[in-house]
Amino acid sequence: MEIQFQSDIGKQRNMNQDYANVFTNQAGMYLAILADGMGGHLAGDVASKMAVDGLGAAWSTSTIAQPDEAAQWFLKEIQNVNEAIYQEGVAHPEMQGMGTTIVSTALLDDKFVLAHVGDSRAYLIQNNQLQQLTDDHSLVNELLKSGEITKEMAAVHPQKNVLTRSVGIAGTIKTDVSEHECRKDDYLLLCSDGLTNMVSEENILAIVESDQTLEAKTKQLINAANDAGGADNITVLLIHFEGEARP
């Protein structure tokens, strides 16, 4: 297994509120996390870093190696991170209302467990096909699912960035958790909407399946988003289930 990730400010933002990292626990299992922060000046990047570092610290001391354990761990620890971000906003009025998306995976031998809140996505690339594994927690996706708008209308909707769920709220957070199997030579892609709003799924698939190193593929995905306008921060975390892990 090999893991590569990269984050870029994009072409139209003055700061990067995305954050990603990879951690290992006491059982030698990897946790990959990507977060896309939101809020006023500094607040978004504080929220995303708190989410990633908070989950990473909790994972690093755990001994989790089974999918059912990981699923329960995600529900508990994302709630803890949610509470911490909310309280930080209460303590610092200039950061009030800050929040973040989270998409994270626990890599457990031939299985992986996904957890997500918000509209950062996870895709599985398997048998020359790209499959979205997460469901966007966004207003536009709700309108799309109810049939009120088409996919084409969703792509240009003025309220495209309005989330129905994010991390950093008062009370209990609802986290989507799912378990999946991976096979040799599969790819798992975690990304912020700075990639998916700029680059088509066909182009993402073509880049991931191209004959380049994993690092080069990660960079090319970032470059493709910037070439299309780079309207937002872009973060890409790409996992190849083949060979030795080199996070």
Residue, then its C-alpha position, 0 to 999 in steps of 0.5 A: m500500500e502506498i499513500q500520497f497527499q497534497s494540498d494547494i491554495g488554488k488560484q482564487r483564495n488567499m488562504n488554504q483552509d483544507y488540511a490532511n494527514v495520515f496516522t498509524n495506531q498501535a496495531g500498525m493500522y493507518l488512518a487517512i483524514l482530509a478536512d475542508g474548513m469553513g468560517g471567517h479569517l483563520a477560523g476555517d483552517v483552525a477547524s480543519k486542523m483541529a479535526v485532523d489532529g484531534l482524530g489523529a491523536a486519538w487514533s495514534t493511541s488506539t489498538i483498533a484493527q477490526p472494522d466494527e471497532a473502527a466504525q464505533w471509534f469514528l462515531k465517538e471520536i468525530q463527536n469529540v472533535n465536533e464538541a472541541i471545535y464548537q467550544e473553541g468557537v464559543a471561547h473565541p468570538e472571532m471564530q464563532g460558527m467555524g466548522t469543517t467537513i471530514v472524510s476519513t478512512a481506517l485502512l484495515d488489511d483487506k477492508f477499509v472503513l469510511a466516515h464522513v460529514g459534509d461534501s468532501r468525497a471518497y471514491l473507489i477506483q476498481n476495474n477501470q471504474l470510478q465509484q463515489l462512496t460518500d453522499d454529499h451532505s449539501l443542499v444541492n444534493e438534497l435538491l438533486k435526490s428529490g428530483e427538484i434539479t438535474k445534475e447539470m443544474a446542480a453543477v452551476h447552482p448558486q447555493k452549491n457550497v451550502l452544507t446540510r451537515s458539518v463538524g463544529i455544531a452544538g449537540t450531537i453530530k450525525t456521521d455516515v460510516s460504511e465498510h468496504e472491501c479493497r482488492k489488489d491494485d484498487y485506488l481510494l481517493l479522498c478529496s475536497d470539493g476544490l477538486t470535484n467542482m473543477v475536474s470531471e469524474e472522467n478526467i479524475l479516472a483517467i489521471v488515476e489510471s494513467d501510467q505515472t507514480l502515485e505522487a505524480k498522479t496526485k500532483q496532476l489532479i491538483n494541476a487539473a483543478n487549477d487549470a480549470g480555474g482553481a476556484d477553491n482550495i484543492t486537497v487530494l489524498l490518494i491510496h494505492f492498495e499495492g506494494e509497501a505503505r509510504p505515507 
